[in-house]
Amino acid sequence: MVLKDFALLAADTARTKAYLHAMLQRKLLPAMCIVYSENISKMQKDAKTYLKCGVKEQYFDLQRPVLSFIQEGDIPYVLVENKDINSEEIKSVIQNLQQKYLIYSGYGGYILRPHLFQFGKKYIHVHAGLLPKYRGSTTAYYSFLQERSLGATGIFLSEGIDEGEMLAWDTFEAPRASVDIDYIYEPYIRSRVLIKVLEKYLSDGELTGCAQSMEGAETYFIIHPVLKHIALLGMKKEQV
């Protein structure tokens, strides 16, 4: 099924691959993809030379090029050679999109600037933490250290970091086998919540969110390597 009101802002990242894999599996596809990178020619070459091995991945195929996923779903796409979501090139594309809901899968370190909120678009972001309790960065590790579980929350982006209206959320156990948290498991749990957001849209015919409570809200910063190591050791113990 093509969701005519949805487009995907698709950076060349693990998260984008997880999102596309989940949407292909669930057969809920965006009507348009805006693929952006500082090296579009490499993305095109990688897709052209990629050979699907046929081995079923437990989560998603990190080695598969973004354009390969898009081409499998026969999803229309445009290419923008700029990795800055706030660039004039991407602004022009967004401004002219027909879709109302834009699924944001961007590069780390970029925050949408106010001018992108002036076109009547709703930006959907899946944060890797239960909100409002785990705002900020590397919250998967903080969540595991405190609760022995991970979470993800789908929100409408706002100008405040991780403060937008909540659309869907879920909690997840730590992985039961050795897997890269940053590049596999965290993108995977985000993709599962994205599917919940899309299913909510199908059920309700629109997307409405609920405001976050300030009670219990906490903002975290990039986790110290020692704390991250402790969290990873804890996850490893649970795999035994």
N, C-alpha and C positions, 0 to 999 in steps of 0.2 A: 504494500500500500504506500502510495506517495502522499506525504503530508504537505498539501499545497501551501499551508501557512508557515512552513518552517524552512529555514536555510541553515547551513552549517558553516561557521567561520573556522576553517580547517588549517591550522598550522601543521608543519611537518613534525609531529610529536607522537609519542607513545599514546597519549590520551586520545588524540584524533583516531589512531588506529583502533583503540579499544572501543570508541564510540561507533565507528563505522562497522566494526565486526558485530557489535551487539545489535545495531539497527538492521544489518543484513540478516542476522539470525532471526530476529523478530519480525522481519519484513515490514519495518516502519522506516521509510526512507525520506530524507529531506528532499524538497523540490529543487534545491540548488545548493551547491557547495562553492564557497569562495576559498580557494587554495592559495595560501600565501607563504612565501619563503624568500630568503635572500639568494637562493640558487634554484630557480625553477627548472633550468635545463637539466640539472642533476636529478631532480625528482622525476622528470620525464624519461630520462635515460634509465633510471632504476626500475621504473614501471615497465619499460619496454623489454628489459633483459631479465626480469624476475621470472623464475620458474617455480610454480606452486608444487611443493613436495608431496602433498597428499596426506601428510601426517596430521592427525587431528590434535590441535593444541588445546590444553586444558583451559586456558583463558583466552588468548588471542595470539596471533603470529606477529611478534614484534619486528621480525625481519621483513615482513611484507610491506612494500611501498604504499603510501597513502593513496596514490593515484590508481593502484591496482584494485583496492577496495572499491573506490568510486566507480571504476570502469566495470567491475563485476555487477554493481547495482544499476548500471546505465543511468547514473545520476548526472544531470547537466552540471557543468562547473566552469568557473572562470579562474584564470591564473593571475596572480599579482606578485611581481618580484619586489617584495618589500616585507620584512618581518615585523615592522612596527604597525600594530593595529591602529595607531592614531595617525598614520600617514595620510597625506592628501589622496593618494591613489586608492587606499582602502575606504576612506571616507566617501569618495565619489561612488564606489561600487555599492556600499551600504545604502547611501542616500537614494539610489535608483532601484533598489530591490523591491519587488512586489510583496515579499514575505514580511509578516509582522513579527514572528518569533525567530530570533537568531540564536542558535546554539553556539556558545562561545567555547572554543578549544584553542586557546592561544599559547604563545610562548611565555615561559616564566619571566617575571620581572616587569611585565607590561600591565598597566592599569588603564582601563578605558577613561579617556578624558571627557570633560563635560560636553564637548561639541558632538560626540557620538550619541548623546541622549536627546538630541534635538530633532530627530527624524521620526518620532513616534514608534520606534522599534522597542521590542522587549527582548533583552539579552538574557538567555538562560545559561547559568553557570552551575556546575556541580562541584561543590566544595568538599574536600576530603576530610570531613569532620562533622560531627553532630553540632548544629548551631542551635542556640547562640553560645553553647558551652565551650566549643573549640573553634574559635576564630583564629585567623592568622596562618602561619607557615608550619609545615611539617607536623601537622596536628595528628596524623595517623600514629606517630610514635608516642606523642604525649597521651593520646587516648589509650593506647595499649598499656603504657606504664601505669596509668591510673585505674583503668577499668578492664584490662585484659581483652579488649575488643576494639574494633575500628568502626568508623561510621562515615557516612556521606550524606550531604544535604543538597538538594536542588533548589536554587533560588533565582529570582529575578535580580540581575545586577543593579546596583545603585551606585551613587558616587561615594558612599561610605564602604570601606572594605569589609566584605562578608556580612553586610547589614541589611541586605535586601529581603523582600518578602519570600517566605519559604513555600515551596511547591510540593516537595516530597522528600522523604528521608528514610534511612534504614541503618541497621547495625549489622556487623559482620564479624565472624570469628577470625582469628589469625589463621593464615594459611596452614594447612595440614602437611604440606610438603615444602621443601626448600624452593623459594621463588624470590625474585627481586621485588622488593616492596615498592620502590620508587618508580620502576619502569614497567612492572607487570601488575602487581596486585592492587596498588592504589588506583591506577587507571581503570582496572577491571571493576572495582567496587563503584567507582564513579559512573561507569557505563551502566551498571545495574540500576542505579538510581535514575539515570537519564531515561531509561526505558520506563520506569515508574512514572516519570513526568509525562512522557508521551502517551502512556496508557491513560493517565488522568485526563489529558486533553481529549482523547478519543471518547472517554466516558462522559465528560461534561460538555464537550463541544467548545470549550474555551479553557484558558488557564487563569485561575485566580489564586493568589497567594495569601498567606497569613503573616501578619507582622511579627517580628521577633520580639520576645520579651527581653528586657534588660536584666532581669533577675538571673543570676548565675552566668552572665556573659563574661567571657574571658578571652583575651587576645594573646596568642603565643608568637614567639619569634623563632627563627631557624634554630633547630635543636643543636645543643652542644654535641660534638662527636662522641664523647664518653657516654652521654645519656642515650644517644642513638644506638651505640654498641650494646648497652645494657638491654634496651628494648629488643634488639635483634637476637640477643642471647635468650631472652625470655620467650620469644616466638619459637626459637629453635627447640627449646625444652618442651614446648607444647606439641611439637611434631613427633616426639618419641612415643 
